[in-house]
Amino acid sequence: MKKLLIIALLALATGAQAESTAAKKELVAKVLLLQQPGIEQAGQALAERPAAQLMQQAGLALQTKVAPEKREGIAKEIQADVKKYADEAVPLVRDRAVKIAPSTIGAMLEEKFSEDELKQLIAIIESPVNRKFSQMSGEMQKVLVDKLVIDMQGTIDPKVKTLEQSIAKRLGLPATAAPVSKAAKSPAKAASK
């Protein structure tokens, strides 16, 4: 009789644990669904990184290796190539990020969080205050960067000028034609993108 009772209790415990795991998996899936825009954004950033680096290198090469009368045309062609790459690569990487999230982020959530913690996390993510805060993050960053540019411009501009002159000297260019001058003068635009 004792053996039968122990077997029954073990069966109940195993069944409860399986239900708990299924419930936990559902909670993890919900967290991943709520975080999908961020996961997609990470994939997009990863796919865009090589194109941004190549654009930067191309900009330098345009200034130093291409005749001035040909620069605009070649720049447009390069921009078209980069757009084609982004149109093809970004959806692939973004979709793959969403597909592998359950086996990466999901596995970590399942391992490190209890069911109760996952429920609390979902409540935080879904809270109207969190949504409002998240929606404001871009605006808050822009306000900070705009103020930072104004506050630091007098300090940073001379340093940028010195850097431009140094780069121009190393490239054998006239001091006034350094290739980074346009990018260095608009950090607020670069930060707001």
C-alpha positions as CSV (number, residue, x, y, z in Angstrom):
1,M,0.0,0.0,0.0
2,K,2.8,2.4,0.9
3,K,4.5,1.7,-2.5
4,L,1.3,2.5,-4.3
5,L,0.9,5.8,-2.4
6,I,4.5,6.8,-3.1
7,I,4.0,6.0,-6.8
8,A,0.8,8.0,-6.9
9,L,2.5,11.0,-5.2
10,L,5.4,10.8,-7.6
11,A,3.1,10.7,-10.6
12,L,1.2,13.8,-9.2
13,A,4.4,15.7,-8.6
14,T,5.7,14.9,-12.1
15,G,2.4,15.9,-13.6
16,A,2.4,19.2,-11.7
17,Q,6.0,19.9,-12.7
18,A,5.1,19.3,-16.4
19,E,2.1,21.6,-16.1
20,S,4.4,24.2,-14.4
21,T,6.9,23.9,-17.3
22,A,4.1,24.3,-19.9
23,A,2.8,27.4,-18.0
24,K,6.3,28.8,-17.7
25,K,6.9,28.2,-21.5
26,E,3.7,30.1,-22.2
27,L,4.8,33.0,-20.0
28,V,8.3,33.1,-21.7
29,A,6.6,33.1,-25.1
30,K,4.5,36.1,-24.0
31,V,7.6,38.0,-22.8
32,L,9.3,37.3,-26.2
33,L,6.2,38.4,-28.1
34,L,6.1,41.7,-26.0
35,Q,9.8,42.2,-26.7
36,Q,9.6,41.3,-30.4
37,P,10.1,44.9,-31.6
38,G,13.4,45.1,-29.6
39,I,14.5,41.8,-30.9
40,E,13.7,42.9,-34.5
41,Q,15.6,46.1,-33.9
42,A,18.7,44.2,-32.7
43,G,18.6,42.1,-35.8
44,Q,18.2,45.2,-38.0
45,A,21.1,47.0,-36.3
46,L,23.3,44.0,-36.8
47,A,22.5,43.8,-40.5
48,E,23.0,47.5,-41.0
49,R,26.3,47.7,-39.2
50,P,28.5,46.5,-42.1
51,A,26.8,48.8,-44.5
52,A,27.4,51.8,-42.2
53,Q,31.0,50.9,-41.9
54,L,31.4,50.5,-45.6
55,M,29.6,53.8,-46.2
56,Q,32.0,55.5,-43.9
57,Q,35.0,54.0,-45.7
58,A,33.5,54.9,-49.1
59,G,33.0,58.5,-48.0
60,L,36.7,58.7,-47.1
61,A,37.7,57.1,-50.4
62,L,35.4,59.4,-52.4
63,Q,37.1,62.4,-50.9
64,T,40.6,61.1,-51.5
65,K,40.5,58.8,-54.6
66,V,37.7,60.1,-56.8
67,A,37.8,63.2,-59.0
68,P,35.5,65.9,-57.5
69,E,33.3,66.0,-60.6
70,K,32.5,62.3,-60.3
71,R,31.9,62.2,-56.5
72,E,28.2,63.0,-56.5
73,G,27.3,60.4,-59.1
74,I,29.4,57.6,-57.5
75,A,28.0,58.5,-54.1
76,K,24.5,58.0,-55.4
77,E,25.4,54.7,-56.9
78,I,26.9,53.6,-53.6
79,Q,23.8,54.7,-51.7
80,A,21.7,52.6,-54.1
81,D,23.9,49.6,-53.5
82,V,23.6,50.1,-49.8
83,K,19.8,50.4,-50.0
84,K,19.7,47.2,-52.1
85,Y,21.8,45.4,-49.5
86,A,19.6,46.7,-46.6
87,D,16.4,45.8,-48.4
88,E,17.6,42.2,-48.8
89,A,19.7,41.7,-45.6
90,V,17.6,43.5,-42.9
91,P,14.5,41.4,-43.2
92,L,16.5,38.2,-43.3
93,V,18.5,39.0,-40.1
94,R,15.5,40.5,-38.4
95,D,13.4,37.4,-39.0
96,R,16.2,35.1,-37.9
97,A,16.6,37.1,-34.7
98,V,12.9,36.5,-33.9
99,K,13.2,32.8,-34.8
100,I,16.2,32.2,-32.6
101,A,15.0,34.3,-29.7
102,P,13.1,31.4,-28.0
103,S,16.2,29.2,-27.9
104,T,18.4,32.0,-26.7
105,I,16.6,34.7,-24.7
106,G,13.7,32.3,-24.0
107,A,16.0,29.7,-22.6
108,M,17.6,32.2,-20.3
109,L,14.3,33.6,-19.1
110,E,13.0,30.1,-18.5
111,E,16.1,29.2,-16.5
112,K,16.6,32.3,-14.5
113,F,13.0,33.4,-13.8
114,S,10.2,31.7,-11.8
115,E,6.7,31.7,-13.1
116,D,5.8,34.4,-10.6
117,E,8.7,36.5,-11.7
118,L,7.7,36.1,-15.4
119,K,4.1,37.2,-14.5
120,Q,5.5,40.3,-12.7
121,L,7.8,41.0,-15.7
122,I,4.9,40.8,-18.1
123,A,2.9,43.1,-15.9
124,I,5.7,45.6,-15.9
125,I,6.2,45.4,-19.7
126,E,2.4,45.8,-20.3
127,S,2.0,48.6,-17.8
128,P,0.8,51.9,-19.3
129,V,3.6,53.8,-17.4
130,N,6.2,51.6,-19.0
131,R,4.7,52.0,-22.4
132,K,4.6,55.8,-22.0
133,F,8.2,55.8,-20.8
134,S,9.3,53.6,-23.8
135,Q,7.5,55.8,-26.2
136,M,9.3,58.9,-24.8
137,S,12.8,57.3,-24.9
138,G,13.6,58.7,-28.4
139,E,12.4,62.1,-27.5
140,M,14.3,62.1,-24.2
141,Q,17.5,61.0,-25.9
142,K,17.1,63.8,-28.5
143,V,16.6,66.5,-25.9
144,L,19.7,65.2,-24.0
145,V,21.8,65.1,-27.2
146,D,20.7,68.5,-28.3
147,K,21.5,70.1,-24.9
148,L,24.8,68.2,-24.8
149,V,25.8,69.5,-28.3
150,I,25.1,73.0,-27.2
151,D,26.9,72.7,-23.9
152,M,30.0,70.9,-25.3
153,Q,30.3,72.6,-28.7
154,G,32.9,75.2,-27.5
155,T,34.9,72.5,-25.9
156,I,34.7,69.8,-28.6
157,D,34.9,71.9,-31.8
158,P,38.5,72.9,-31.2
159,K,39.3,69.2,-30.6
160,V,37.5,68.2,-33.8
161,K,39.4,70.8,-35.7
162,T,42.7,69.5,-34.4
163,L,41.6,66.0,-35.3
164,E,40.6,67.1,-38.8
165,Q,43.9,68.8,-39.3
166,S,45.8,65.7,-38.1
167,I,43.9,63.4,-40.4
168,A,44.3,65.7,-43.3
169,K,48.0,65.9,-42.7
170,R,48.3,62.1,-42.5
171,L,46.3,61.7,-45.7
172,G,48.4,64.4,-47.4
173,L,45.4,66.6,-47.9
174,P,45.3,70.4,-47.5
175,A,44.3,71.2,-43.9
176,T,41.0,72.7,-44.9
177,A,39.8,69.7,-46.9
178,A,39.8,67.0,-44.2
179,P,37.3,64.3,-45.1
180,V,35.5,64.2,-41.7
181,S,34.5,67.8,-41.5
182,K,30.9,67.4,-42.5
183,A,30.2,64.5,-40.1
184,A,32.0,66.1,-37.3
185,K,29.9,69.3,-37.5
186,S,26.5,67.6,-37.1
187,P,26.7,65.1,-34.2
188,A,23.1,65.9,-33.2
189,K,21.9,64.7,-36.6
190,A,23.9,61.5,-36.4
191,A,22.7,60.8,-32.8
192,S,19.1,61.4,-33.6
193,K,19.0,58.8,-36.4
